[in-house]
Amino acid sequence: MSPDPFVHLHVASGYSLQYGASHPHVLVERAAEHEMDALALTDRDGTYGAVKFAQACSQAGIRPVLGVDLAVAPVGPGGLAGPGGRPGAPGRPTPATARERAPVRGGAHRDLPVHRGGLPRVTFLAGGKAGWAAICRMVSETHLAGERGRPVATLDLIAPHLGAGDVMVLLGPTSELGVAAARRRDDLGLAALAPWLEVVPRDNLVVELVSHRLPGGGSGGGGWGPGTSPHAARMAGIAHRAGLGTVLSNAVRYADRLDAPTVDVLDAARRLVALDRRHVDRANAEGFLKSGKQMHEVAEEVCRLAGLAHDSGTEARRLLARTRAVADRCALDPRSDLGLGEVHFPEFDRTGESGRSAHAVLRARCEAGIGRRYGQAPRQRIWKRLDDELELIRGLGYASYFLTVADITDLIGEMGVRRAARGSGAGSLVNYLLGVSGVDPIRHGLLMERFLSPLRASLPDIDIDVESARRLEVYEVILARYGGDRCVCVSMMDTYRVRHAVRDVGAALGMPPGEVDAIAKAFPHIRARDARQALRDLPELRASGLASERLDLMFRLVERLDGLPRHIAVHPCGVLLSDDTLLSRTPVEASYAGFPMSQFDKDDVEALGLLKLDVLGIRMQSAMAHAVSEISRVDGVELDLDDEVQVPFDDEVTYTMISSARTLGVFQIESPGQRELVGKSGIESFGDIITDISLFRPGPVKSDMITPYLEAKQGWRTVHYLHDDLRPILEQTQGVVVFHEQVIEIIARFAGVSYAEADEKRRALGDVEGMAETRVWFFPRALARGYDLPLVTRMWEVVAAFASFGFCKAHAAAFALPTYQSAWLKAHWPAHFLSGVLTHDPGMYPKRLILQDARQFGVGVLGLDVNASETSYVVERLEDHTYAIRLALAELKGISEAEVSRIVTARGGTGPGCTTPYVSLSDFHARARVSRPVLERLVLAGGFDDLYRIAGGDHEVRPRGRLTRRDLLLQVAELDRHSRMLDRTSRGRGLAARRVSALVRPDETAQDAARRTSSDPAVRAAAQSRAARPVREADSVQLTLQLGDEPGAGEVVTGLPEMTTDERMRAELEILGLDVSQHAVAAYADFLDALGATRSRDLLRRRSRAELLVAGVKVATQTPPIRSGRRVVFLTLDDGTGPVDCTFFEDAQGPYAATVFHSWLLVVRGELRRTGRRGVSLRATGAWALPDLHALWQRERSRDAALAAVRAEIDRVPVGRADPDEPPHRRVLVHSSGFRLSPYADIKPAGDDTRDVARTLWHRSPGSPG
């Protein structure tokens, strides 16, 4: 059967952000169903989906046609299609000067159709490789020319890319020509064509006819509006008079007619309006991907109305033939035209070492690194490994790749930024010698083949971790080094998941914002498509009442949005490096922070053969850098964490601390499961850390390898090897398969193949077909090498169970380095380390728990002090030579960076050594110039307690008086009143001029204008930054002079009582998010003692399997994957003496899931589990909100009656009671290895982030996380 000759030339996918309703592969599948052999993708404002579309076309045997649909500023006479749809001023207005109507109430003036006030839109198609390059550069020019996020082209801007005849231009119903046709003004239509004919070859300019066969023409201009057949016919007539060709399209927005309601929701979400007839663009559901037969019917109708020939059927066939001819001219070859499958490295001379080949430079640098890394160690093994790796790199032509990565690593080092490599690249000796990686691959038995292999099609991947606080600085240095025409950031698409979808659909349906917010937060962070399934599966949602018929429409629409792109953002770590043809292969736009950003994501750029370097901002690196800085500042010790002499890898104190499971804040080993694992196993070496990090992964869990590993390590069983050949491979891990590298070695040893081939077979285990093929391949080879069938069968079971779920040992070794370094810092410098953790917040727990942990390590906690607190957490040495951590000013709710800077600057320095400390509240008010709310919060949080020796501060009450925080609050009000009066009456004295607002945006300078017109995309992207720009502050800050117009110097003691301890704690939680003066659970101490609750510090004294109660603040909830495929909830509480880890299995979740996810102060009942030396956790059987039980206790008059009432409430729900509404069968995802995974595992749970627990401790509302 011959293919359908019709080709859709104007198709929008979901990558037309919040406009198209179908994924590219769905559109391709529908075209394949219609037996079409070509299909176009012309997304709005970008080519975001082009690579995925081309890949889908290749798989379906369809030729891709690629283009873009751009808004173009009006060029016709008198502003034919100016904003508002009315004639505007003559000329060619630019996007920056065009005026717009105000949006509808509550909405946004964004992307309206041209007949309702929007800008004209034109479609461009790429013809061949040169055409694709022109499209890429044209899109880049458009995005970088105007306002970020609102790309509007001008004809002058894009004309240089149209004259060569490599781009087809389609003027359709939304162009100025279409507006003229809607007004039935052929003369204006011909005039609108004239400017285009001046810059576009006549053969490349065609008129696009679209008819959705609207009855009466819809809302856009009676029977002649866009989308009607009469409108298309008039456009055909204008084209005929101008001597231009015509093509037929359907302006596709969705693959299937049933998807039409989805575009209504997207339109409403994009414009921020509710769904009603005024805001719906479509009048029917005809904008789908029709078959050729259906489009032939449209063609006949349009041609009949156009009356350009006696036989409308013949003219219709000509129209379809012209459409086909344009498609044939523009069909692209994915490899030769787009570069799919090719590799593009930066030119070698960009690395600054021209004159020699890249390979020669690489060898020289590696040889120079041998002495630095290995000293006088024997060299024979090193030279052999180096020669092998360099030969592999030379054969693949990757020398410039390694030199580029080394160059960037050196640049980062020269900035003084901490850095470390991660990923399989740590298995390369070349990377170690170049200084890219800090892990010795020879010492730790790492394989180069896991990282780089001649059999692997994908590019090598090296990730570099840097300090998160300085990541943007690193980006700037890299961009400055390579230039915006060779170096840009990688993008990523934020796609619809259930919470985003609920919010947008709820708003579109006009639901109350509070209700929409409650519904969204009730869901865990799952796929939108799983919304209604989750309502049936999850007990906390079954109890929520959200499955009512009233909400059924909303959830059906929510599921339709699943996975559709919402907006583009810069990838958190990907940097793209290439040669000077980069901008001919990817369009670029500006990120929010002003970095040039490719419109392609990480998968796309890999498919295009572009070098992506992941520069990850790791908060732990910043935390460790902060700790090192504090050690130098406070103690005068210059510490180098990467120096093995200063930080040896055999430090007994460090391993003892890790084995005690006191690892909160330590990189990689602070989660409840990891703390339990290190407590069970006992960490005695760096190799143990590598193994521990790798064991806590799905592969070893599925293979049930953790238990035998622990038993062997503790000496509870003898290590047994299936064969002596496995001993050298598995000896480090007690006979257990843990690492990818071990699987590679096993396959290589048993099958007699190279490591490279063995790694390919390991990768094939990741899918069902690959698993079956590898099994057929493995058995005859292993048997041929003399291994017997039972052994080969058992070995295959081990390898198959492991599948692709294990962990790369090189990756684990790279992780283990900062893990050990952070543990060493906590063991030896706990105050300095935890100050870094608190400042940069690298872990999974809220800061209040880290402060409690600091106290457990003997570190004091000092409150806010306007004369001592800094921007970050700092260490202070106390009189007794112990250390304390001072709270940071940045923790104060609502304080700005500018206000923090002024507070520190005005006092003339940092900490106790400041030169001009504040002497009073009025002095602070005059010099620091903070807002009244911030000043009030400083008072409430105790920021002036030390200055006034207020009881409860860091000092005892002094003779200065009995001033209270309430007195200071009254003075704040007086100071604010006085300032306002001065602002009104004393401007001539210049006093008000001192209070310059920090929010004023500086006027654009000549330098800003020059940046906007620079030839470097990086410079133009920076000019579009939406990030905060530096504001010029006052050159100096003067002391307050007593001129007689300030309030009295003496503070008035009113006799108001001081805040109670409870009030202070509540103020701290609300303002700082921290309970500094006392723990949040302290207020319930008497109740918990009466109830017999066990404290964390006492758990090790209780017998295993004892049933007990624990209580505390919820600090973390997790739902990691487990081998049964069921959902397990891991909950961590903090009771002030340490963390308590609780596990809720599915049989205990039903009655209590809503409480666990939506309450912050909890009482949990469970059975104590003791494992290993320090492993302790609770198998939970119930959970209750602590405030509810406490309120019940307080209602009773007698102590005995109160306890009886509480215990009756706890016993009211039988332990393990089955939920009557629980579905008999729930959906489980099954991997090729047999690994079962709950769709609700390994996701962020419902409710608010536990990091925000403190500020919401005192609020809980039904149906909404508190």
Secondary structure, DSSP 4 states (H G I P E B T S, - for coil): -PPB------B--TTSTTT--S-HHHHHHHHHHTTBSEEEE--BT--TTHHHHHHHHHHHT-EEEEEEEEEB---STT-TT-TTSS---SS---TTT---PPPPTT----S--GGGT---EEEEEE-HHHHHHHHHHHHHHHHHHSSTT---B-HHHHGGGTTTS-EEEEE-TTSHHHHHHHTT-HHHHHHHHHHHHHHS-GGGEEEEEEB---GGGTTSSGGGSTBSHHHHHHHHHHHHHHT-EEEEE--B-BSSGGGHHHHHHHHHHHHT---SGGG---SSS--B---HHHHHHHHHHHHHHHT-SS-HHHHHHHHHHHHHHHHHHH---TTTTT-TT--BPPPGGGGT-TTS-HHHHHHHHHHHHHHHHHTTS--HHHHHHHHHHHHHHHHHT-HHHHHHHHHHHHHHHHTT--EEEESGGGG-HHHHHHTS--S-TTTTT--GGGT--TT--SPP--EEEEEGGGHHHHHHHHHHHH-TTTEEEEEEEEE-BHHHHHHHHHHHTT--HHHHHHHHHHS-S-BGGGHHHHHHH-HHHHTTTTTSGGGHHHHHHHHHTTT-EEEEEEEEEEEEE--TTGGGTS-EEE-TTS-EEESS-HHHHHHTTBEEEEEEEEHHHHHHHHHHHHHHHHH-----TT-TTTS-TT-HHHHHHHHTT--TTSTTS-SHHHHHHHHHH---SHHHHHHHHHHSSHHHHHTT-HHHHHHHHTTSS----SSGGGHHHHGGGTT---BHHHHHHHHHHHHT--HHHHHHHHHHTTSHHHHHHHHHHHHHHHHHTT--HHHHHHHHHHHHHHTT-SB-HHHHHHHHHHHHHHHHHHHH-HHHHHHHHHHH--SSS-HHHHHHHHHHTT-EEE---TTT--SS-EEEE-TTS-EEEEPPGGGSTT--HHHHHHHHHHTTSSGGG-SS---SHHHHHHHH---HHHHHHHHHTTTTHHHHT-TTSSS---TT----HHHHHHHHHHHHHHHHHHHHH-GGGTSGGGS--TTPPPPPPHHHHHHHT-S-HHHHHHHT--SPPP-PPPS--PPPP--S-SPPSSPP---PPPPPHHHHHHHHHHHTSS--SS-TTGGGHHHHHHHTPPPGGGGGGSPTT-EEEEEEEEEEEE----TB----EEEEEE-SSSEEEEEE-HHHHTTTHHHHHH-SEEEEEEEEEEETTTEEEEEEEEEEEHHHHHHHHHHSSSHHHHHHHHHHHHHSSPTTPPPTT--SS---EE-TTS-EE-TTSSS--SSS-GGGTGGGTT--BTTB--
